Amino acid sequence: MDSKKIYLTKEGLEQLRAEFNELTKVKRPIILERVSQARSMGDLSENAEYVAARDELSFIDGRIDELEELISQAVLIQEDHNKANHTVKLGSVVLVNVKGKKEEFTVVG
């Protein structure tokens, strides 16, 4: 396994964990049931439902693996809300003003 660091905000890490939980606790069990039901329909070589369910399960399993790796390599960055600081770094909140339109961005990895 690669020991690369993935820099994330607290909110970004929470989103990854929520997606991981949704896939492992809700979606994967549903797809496993679809695979099981489709398998019971007979000839697997001509069973489109079985192939579709198996492909979806493969996709979900790949995403679960990807999320596990991202979460294990995550390093939280501290957000810097100090508007007087003129140094931009990971976690800095930058206010951009273009033609009167203001947008705020958080610098992330």
C-alpha positions as CSV (number, residue, x, y, z in Angstrom):
1,M,0.0,0.0,0.0
2,D,1.2,3.5,-0.9
3,S,1.9,5.7,2.1
4,K,0.9,8.9,0.2
5,K,-0.9,11.5,2.3
6,I,-4.2,12.8,1.2
7,Y,-5.0,16.3,2.6
8,L,-8.6,16.9,3.4
9,T,-10.8,19.3,5.3
10,K,-12.9,17.9,8.1
11,E,-16.0,18.2,5.8
12,G,-14.3,16.4,3.0
13,L,-13.3,13.5,5.2
14,E,-16.9,13.3,6.6
15,Q,-18.2,13.2,3.0
16,L,-15.9,10.3,2.2
17,R,-16.9,8.4,5.3
18,A,-20.6,9.0,4.6
19,E,-20.2,7.6,1.1
20,F,-18.3,4.6,2.4
21,N,-21.0,3.9,5.0
22,E,-23.8,4.3,2.3
23,L,-22.0,1.9,0.0
24,T,-21.1,-0.8,2.6
25,K,-24.3,-0.7,4.7
26,V,-27.0,0.1,2.2
27,K,-26.1,-0.2,-1.5
28,R,-23.8,-3.3,-1.5
29,P,-26.3,-5.5,0.5
30,I,-29.1,-4.5,-2.0
31,I,-26.9,-5.4,-5.0
32,L,-25.8,-8.7,-3.4
33,E,-29.5,-9.6,-3.1
34,R,-30.0,-8.7,-6.8
35,V,-27.1,-10.9,-7.8
36,S,-28.5,-13.8,-5.7
37,Q,-32.0,-13.4,-7.2
38,A,-30.7,-13.1,-10.7
39,R,-28.5,-16.2,-10.2
40,S,-31.5,-18.2,-9.2
41,M,-33.2,-17.4,-12.5
42,G,-31.2,-20.0,-14.4
43,D,-28.8,-19.8,-17.3
44,L,-26.2,-17.1,-16.3
45,S,-24.7,-16.8,-19.8
46,E,-28.0,-15.3,-21.1
47,N,-29.2,-13.6,-17.9
48,A,-28.9,-9.8,-18.5
49,E,-30.1,-9.0,-14.9
50,Y,-27.3,-11.2,-13.5
51,V,-24.6,-9.5,-15.7
52,A,-25.9,-6.0,-14.8
53,A,-26.1,-6.7,-11.1
54,R,-22.6,-8.3,-11.1
55,D,-21.2,-5.3,-13.0
56,E,-22.7,-2.9,-10.5
57,L,-21.4,-5.0,-7.6
58,S,-17.9,-4.9,-9.1
59,F,-18.1,-1.1,-9.5
60,I,-19.3,-0.6,-5.9
61,D,-16.6,-2.9,-4.6
62,G,-14.0,-0.9,-6.5
63,R,-15.3,2.4,-5.1
64,I,-15.3,0.9,-1.5
65,D,-11.6,-0.1,-2.0
66,E,-10.8,3.4,-3.2
67,L,-12.6,5.0,-0.3
68,E,-10.8,2.8,2.2
69,E,-7.5,3.8,0.8
70,L,-8.4,7.5,0.7
71,I,-9.6,7.5,4.3
72,S,-6.6,5.6,5.6
73,Q,-4.2,8.1,4.0
74,A,-6.2,11.2,5.0
75,V,-4.5,14.0,6.9
76,L,-6.8,16.7,8.2
77,I,-5.9,20.3,7.3
78,Q,-6.7,23.1,9.6
79,E,-8.8,25.8,8.1
80,D,-7.3,29.3,8.4
81,H,-10.0,31.9,8.7
82,N,-7.6,34.6,9.7
83,K,-8.4,37.3,7.1
84,A,-5.4,39.4,8.1
85,N,-3.0,36.7,7.1
86,H,-1.7,37.3,3.6
87,T,-0.1,33.9,3.2
88,V,-2.0,31.3,1.2
89,K,-1.5,27.7,2.3
90,L,-3.5,24.5,2.7
91,G,-6.6,25.3,4.7
92,S,-6.6,29.0,3.9
93,V,-9.9,30.6,3.0
94,V,-9.4,33.0,0.1
95,L,-11.9,35.7,-0.9
96,V,-11.9,36.5,-4.6
97,N,-13.6,39.7,-5.9
98,V,-14.0,39.9,-9.6
99,K,-16.2,42.7,-11.1
100,G,-18.1,43.0,-7.9
101,K,-18.8,39.3,-7.5
102,K,-17.3,37.9,-4.4
103,E,-16.6,34.2,-3.9
104,E,-14.9,32.4,-1.1
105,F,-12.6,29.4,-1.6
106,T,-10.9,27.0,0.8
107,V,-7.5,25.8,-0.4
108,V,-7.3,22.0,-0.2
109,G,-4.9,19.3,-1.4
